[in-house]
C-alpha cells in the first residue's frame, strides 16, 4: 500500500509536487507562529462581519492595512534588535524627527529625495544610538531612553513646536495611494521590508550572529563575533526603517510634528512580543510580528467603527498582549511556541 502511494506521488508532475510542497511549507509556517494572534484575527473578522459590515469596505480595509504597515515597518527593525538582545526606545522620537528634517530642510526637493532624507536622518539617529551602546558601553535601555528625550527635543527645536505641512504630491501618494484601489502602497512597502529582513536573517552570516548574540552574549564574544559591528549595524537598520515609517506616516497625515508617533516604541515592542519573539533574545519570528501589527491595526479600527473612545485603545493593546500569549499556549503542552523566523 505504501509502495503504491509512493508510486502515485512520483507519478505527479513536478510542478504539482512543487506546488504541494510550497503549500505544506506555508501552512507549517503559519502553524509555527503565534497561534493566539491568528485566533484573535479570526475572531475580530467574524465579530465585525456581524457588528459593523462597514469594516469590510474598501476604504476601511485600506486604512487598516496602512496602519499595519506603518507599525510593521518599524516593528521589523525592532524584531531583529530584540532577537539580538537589545531594543530601541527612541523610535518614537525618530518617527517625528526624521520626516521633520526632510520637510523643513528639503521641502522644495523632489519627493524621492525627501523620502531618502528621512531614511538617512533615521539612519543617523540609529548610528548615534549604536555608537553610544557599542563605544560608550551603555546598555540599550539607558542609551535609547536618553536619545528618546534628545531626539524629541531636537524635533521641537527645528519645528518650533508646530506642525509642518506636506505639499509634495509624491510623499502623500506614497502613503495614501492604493494598488488596485484596495492595497496601500505603504503595505506593499512593508511586505518588501519583511522579505528583505527575512533574507537578511536567513541567508547572511550576520543572521546567525544575531541569534548567537541574543542567546548567549558572552559565548558569542568568545567565538570571535564582532559584537560592536553587529549592534551598530542593527541600530542603524532600525533607524532606517523607523525613518521610512515616519515619512509614510507624515505623508498619510499630510503633516509632521515632533510627537506624531506617541508610544510608537511600546506598540512596536508589543507587536514583536505578541508576534512570538522572545524578549530575552536569540529567537524570533518576522511573520508573527507582521501578523501582530495587523492585529493591532484591526483592533484600533474596529474600536473606532464601534464608537468606542480612543482612550480604550491602550487598554485593548494590553488585553490583546495577554490574550495572545495565553491563547498561544493552547495545544503546545504549556510551552510558548517561540521559534526562529
Helices and strands as residue ranges (DSSP letters): H 2-11, H 14-32, H 35-51, G 53-56, H 58-83, H 91-106, H 111-134, H 140-159, E 164-165, H 169-176, E 178-179, E 183-184, H 185-203, H 205-215, H 217-222, H 227-253, E 255-256, H 264-275, H 286-305, G 310-312, H 313-327
